[in-house]
Amino acid sequence: MYRAGAKSTALVSNGRQKVHSTWDDGLEQVEEYDLKTDLLLIRKLRRKTQLGGAGKWEFEVGEAEKPATTNAQGDLLMAESSANPVLVRRDTRSQFQWRVRNLPYPIETYQVSADPAAHTVTIRTTNKKYYKKIDVPDSQRAGVNLDPSTLEVAHANRTLVVSIAKPSQVLQAETRWREERKKMKAQKDGDVECNQQ
């Protein structure tokens, strides 16, 4: 995220660099980057509730683990259907990218469009079985429009992949943030300071 004034700390764990940032207005953000590729795997945000408590995590990039209901013996009682479409954002260095799993229709069925002014990408099917309007908060924060001519669509193995190029201002901001993250002193797993009495 490209917002100044954050207090950030970094931790390296399980092959990921985890960066935790907080702002004075109560916004809290956690980002996880792959150590080998330096690609963003997860970005989640939460704001304080009206009563001042911690709100729910909202995932911008990546996905949350799906909870399942089990009984005392550990037997699975209830889980979300694995046949429902699942939308996940997975960015590359130069593109915003969304993957929608469990969409079995041929590629001709999908109509994908970008609205530059509204900072959204819309996916719909001609058979009216799936519709999703996706916000692109990165371009909103940077105050730049998306370029609809860079929109790419692919479909394979029941997964629709929608990509759109990142605006140059977003790429520059990501480069600055990458340099700032490299300067951070990241704690390794088990390096927690333990003061003895």
Buried (B, 14 or more C-beta within 10 A) or exposed (E): BEEEEBEBEBBBBEEBBBBBBBBEEEBBBBBBBEEEEEEBBBBBBBBEEEEEEEBEEEEBBBBEEEEEEEEEEEEEEEEEEEEEBBBBBBBEEEBBBBBBBBBEBEEEBBEBEBBBEBBBBBBBBEEEEBEBEBEBBBBEBBEBBBBEEBBEBEBEEEBBBBBBBBBEBBBEBBEEBEEEBEEEEBBEEEEEEEEEE
